[in-house]
Amino acid sequence: MEGPAIGRRRFLNWFIGTSFGAMCVSVIYPVLRYVSPPNVPEAATNQVEAGAVNDPIFLDKGYKIVRFGPEPVILVKVSDTDFRAFSATCTHLDCIVEFRPQLGRLWCNCHNGQYDLTGRNVAGPPPRPLTRLVVHTVEQAGGTPLLVVARA
């Protein structure tokens, strides 16, 4: 003896319903994956080569912005032998700071925040000093010294 037969209408309703559900899932799943990307840790960077001591950017501006892993770092030429490096993001609103040689200060143009050449906040709204990094000079084979920025 056979079981009750499924009617054509019931079968079509089931088939259309599951097809519609599968279509919704195939559209929504990629959107959700795009909105929440996977958590991939960034590689930790302990030091970075920042270029030669006689880089034309230092002669022109007196400072240079370099990437230190995921964050920008400002490298300031104070004198021919004195280079200083700080986190280049302002502690107020994370704007990028620049060096003003005529004032001898690091300056944030977002809200006129100012830092001295030790990284200490001296004017404007920044609540904390800039993070200081260590600058080393390394001799290259060609004779031109190379600047290396490292964590303190």
C-alpha positions as CSV (number, residue, x, y, z in Angstrom):
1,M,0.0,0.0,0.0
2,E,1.3,3.4,-0.9
3,G,1.2,6.6,1.2
4,P,-0.9,9.6,0.4
5,A,0.2,11.3,-2.9
6,I,1.5,14.8,-2.7
7,G,-0.7,17.1,-4.7
8,R,0.7,19.1,-7.6
9,R,-0.2,22.4,-6.0
10,R,1.4,21.5,-2.7
11,F,4.6,20.4,-4.5
12,L,4.8,23.6,-6.5
13,N,4.2,25.8,-3.4
14,W,7.0,23.9,-1.6
15,F,9.4,24.1,-4.7
16,I,8.8,27.9,-5.2
17,G,9.2,28.6,-1.5
18,T,12.5,26.8,-1.2
19,S,13.8,28.3,-4.4
20,F,12.9,31.8,-3.1
21,G,14.6,31.1,0.2
22,A,17.7,29.8,-1.5
23,M,17.8,32.9,-3.7
24,C,17.5,35.2,-0.6
25,V,20.4,33.3,1.1
26,S,22.6,33.5,-2.0
27,V,22.1,37.3,-2.1
28,I,22.2,38.1,1.7
29,Y,25.3,35.9,2.6
30,P,27.8,37.8,0.3
31,V,26.5,41.1,1.5
32,L,26.9,40.1,5.2
33,R,30.5,38.8,4.5
34,Y,31.3,42.1,2.8
35,V,29.9,44.2,5.7
36,S,31.8,42.2,8.3
37,P,35.3,41.3,6.9
38,P,37.4,38.6,8.6
39,N,39.6,39.7,11.5
40,V,43.1,39.3,10.1
41,P,45.8,40.5,12.5
42,E,48.4,42.9,11.0
43,A,52.0,42.0,11.2
44,A,53.8,43.8,14.0
45,T,56.5,46.2,12.9
46,N,59.4,47.0,15.2
47,Q,61.4,49.1,12.8
48,V,61.3,50.6,9.4
49,E,63.9,52.2,7.0
50,A,63.0,55.8,6.5
51,G,65.4,56.8,3.8
52,A,68.7,58.5,3.4
53,V,69.9,61.3,5.6
54,N,70.3,63.6,2.6
55,D,66.8,62.9,1.2
56,P,65.6,65.9,-0.9
57,I,62.3,65.9,1.1
58,F,64.3,66.9,4.3
59,L,66.0,69.7,2.4
60,D,62.6,71.0,1.0
61,K,60.2,70.5,4.0
62,G,62.4,69.6,7.0
63,Y,60.2,66.5,7.7
64,K,59.0,63.3,6.1
65,I,56.0,61.1,6.7
66,V,56.7,57.4,6.6
67,R,54.6,54.3,7.2
68,F,55.4,52.3,10.3
69,G,53.2,49.3,9.8
70,P,49.6,50.5,9.7
71,E,50.3,53.9,11.2
72,P,52.0,57.1,9.8
73,V,55.1,58.4,11.5
74,I,56.6,61.9,11.1
75,L,60.4,62.1,10.9
76,V,61.7,65.6,11.6
77,K,65.2,66.9,10.8
78,V,66.1,69.2,13.7
79,S,69.8,69.6,12.6
80,D,72.2,67.8,10.3
81,T,72.8,65.1,12.9
82,D,69.6,65.2,15.0
83,F,66.5,63.4,13.7
84,R,63.4,62.8,15.7
85,A,60.4,60.6,15.0
86,F,56.8,60.7,16.4
87,S,53.5,59.2,15.7
88,A,52.1,61.5,13.0
89,T,48.4,61.3,14.2
90,C,47.2,64.1,16.4
91,T,46.0,62.9,19.8
92,H,42.9,65.1,19.5
93,L,41.1,63.9,16.3
94,D,43.7,61.7,14.6
95,C,44.6,64.3,11.9
96,I,48.1,64.1,10.4
97,V,50.5,66.6,11.9
98,E,53.2,68.5,10.0
99,F,56.4,70.3,11.0
100,R,56.6,74.1,11.0
101,P,60.3,74.9,10.9
102,Q,59.7,78.7,11.5
103,L,58.0,77.9,14.8
104,G,60.0,74.8,15.6
105,R,56.8,72.9,16.4
106,L,54.7,70.1,15.1
107,W,51.4,71.4,14.0
108,C,47.9,69.9,13.5
109,N,45.8,71.9,11.0
110,C,42.5,70.5,12.2
111,H,42.2,72.6,15.4
112,N,45.6,74.3,15.6
113,G,47.1,71.8,18.0
114,Q,50.8,72.2,18.6
115,Y,53.6,70.0,19.9
116,D,57.2,70.8,20.7
117,L,60.1,68.8,19.4
118,T,59.9,66.4,22.3
119,G,56.3,65.5,21.3
120,R,54.7,67.3,24.3
121,N,51.4,69.1,23.6
122,V,51.9,72.8,24.1
123,A,48.9,74.6,22.5
124,G,45.4,73.8,21.3
125,P,43.1,71.0,22.2
126,P,45.3,67.8,22.0
127,P,44.9,66.0,25.3
128,R,48.1,63.9,25.2
129,P,51.7,64.1,23.8
130,L,52.7,62.3,20.6
131,T,54.2,58.9,20.9
132,R,58.0,59.2,20.4
133,L,60.0,56.7,18.4
134,V,63.7,56.1,18.3
135,V,65.8,57.1,15.2
136,H,69.0,55.3,14.4
137,T,71.5,56.2,11.7
138,V,72.9,53.1,9.9
139,E,75.9,53.3,7.5
140,Q,75.2,51.8,4.1
141,A,77.7,50.2,1.8
142,G,77.6,53.2,-0.6
143,G,78.5,55.6,2.2
144,T,75.2,57.4,2.5
145,P,73.8,57.0,6.1
146,L,70.3,55.5,6.3
147,L,67.7,56.5,8.9
148,V,65.9,53.6,10.7
149,V,62.9,54.3,12.9
150,A,62.2,51.9,15.7
151,R,59.9,51.6,18.7
152,A,61.3,52.8,22.0
